[in-house]
Amino acid sequence: LLFSSLLIAAGTQVELVKVEDADTLVVKLDGREDRIQLLGMDAPEDTQNPKLKVDMARTGLTAGELLPLGHEATEYLRALVKPGDMLLLSGDLKKRDRYGRIGAEVTMTNGLSINTTLVAAGYARPLKPETLPQELRDRLQQAWLQAREQKLGLWASQPAAFQAWVKAQK
């Protein structure tokens, strides 16, 4: 709990405009809309896009098998946060990924990390880049093991497709 309040104190407050997909949010930051990538995790795609094509090639699954994973993960996130919610961003807000998104850990006003919550609920997987803060990597990994062990989220609803998607993401 102490860590959560420290995170809130250090975060940049933003307003949620919309959930784009299960790992991308659109927020109002410094008076304009910006896209935020949930740092340290990846969720299945919910639209036809270049990454879905890569996922199809890696997994051998069809769009019809993969897209429901993304739809379910996105719906989970949309149930968690709503447009107008105030959120806190922490991370390097000046750094952008190849899609122009800012990578950040996003925390709700109740102190819950959205990044960790999605992984813990079984709707996303952790990434392990060396650039991630060790503390975030550890939390995401712990959440991942718990979700898999307890068969939560996509582990429960679509285990074969989710397992294939996870294995192909190495």
N, C-alpha and C positions, 0 to 999 in steps of 0.2 A: 504494500500500500504506500509506503514511503516513496518507493521508486516511481510509482504512478504520479504522485503529486510533484515530484521533481521533474518528470517528463512534461507535465502540464505547464509548469512554470517556465520550462525551456522552449516550449512549442510556439509556433506562429499560428494564431487563430485565423480560421478561414470559414466561409459559409459554403455548404455543399450546394451546388447547382443541380448536378445529376450524377447518377451512377451510369458510367458508360458501359462497363462490363465488369466482370468479377475481380479484375485487378487494376482498373482504371477509373478514377473519379474526375469529375469536372468541378472545380471550386472557384470561388471569387477570391483572388489573391492580389493584394495591392490595387484594388479597384477594377481588375479585369479578370475574365475567365481564363483559367489555366488547367491543363490536364496533369493529374497526379498519378504516377505509377506506384502501386503499393510495393514498397521496397522489400526485397528479400524473399518474395514469393511469386508464384506463377499459377494462374488458373486457366482451365480450358477455354477455348474460344467459343463465342456464341453467335458469330456471324461469319459469312464467307469472306475470308481475307487471306493475305499471303501466309500468315503464320498457321492458319488452318490447313492450308495445302501442305506445308512442311510437316505438320502433325500427322496428316493423312499418310504421307510418304513414309514417315518414321514408324508409324504404328501398324500400317496395313489396314486400318479401319476406314470406313467411309465417312463422308460428312454427316450422313444420317445417323451414324453411330456416335460421332464425336460432338456434334452440335448440342444434343440434349444434355451432355455434361456441362457445357458452358452455360446453357439456359438455366439449369438448376442452380449452378454456382452464382450466377448473376442475380437470380431471384432471391437467393439467400441474402446476398449483400443488400439488395433493395429493401428487404424486410428489416435489416439491421439499422440502416440509416436512410433518412428521407431528405429531399430537397428542403433547404432552409435550416437544416441542422448545423450547429457550430461544431467544428472539428479543430484539432490541433495537429500541425505538421511538425515533424522534427527530421532533420537531415540537412544535406547541402542543397538548399533551395535554388541555387544558381546553376547546378549541374543538371543537364538534360540527357535523356537516352536518345537512341537513333530515331525514335518516333516523336521527338520533341517534348516528351513528358518529363516532369520533375519527379525523381524518386524520393519518396519520403515514408517514414512510419507515420501512420495516421491514427490519432487517438480520439475516441469519443469523450464528451465532457464527463462521463462517469469513470474515466480512467482506463477503459478497455482499449487495447490496441486492435484496430480492425485487421491489421496484417496477421497478428497471432490468432485472432478469433477465427478468421476464415480457414486457416490451416488446422486449428484445433477442432473445428466443426466438420472437417473432412471435405472442404470444397476447393482447396488449393494445396500446392506442395511447396516446400521451402526450396530456395535456391541457396547455393553455398559460395558465392563469390568471395574471394579473399578481402575485397574492399568493404564488405559488410561489417558493422561493429560486431565483435565477438558475442556480446551480450544478446543482441538481436538474433544472431545465428543460433545460439544455444536455445533461446526461447522458442524459435520456430521449429527447430529439430525436436525439442521435447513435445511440442504441440502435435507435430506430425506423427511421432511414435504413438502417442496417446490416441489420436483419431484412428489410426490404422488398427491398433490393438482393439479398440472398442467398436470398430466398424461403423463409424459415423459418416453422415453426409453421403458423398458419392461412393464411399466404400460399402454403404448399405444399399443404396438405390440402384447403382449401376456398377457393381464391382468388377466385372470382366473388362468393360470398356475403360474404366478409370485406371485399373491396373495396367492395361496396355498403354494408356496415355502416359502414366507415370514412368513406366520402364523405358519408354522411347525418348524421354526427355533428358537422359543422362548428358 
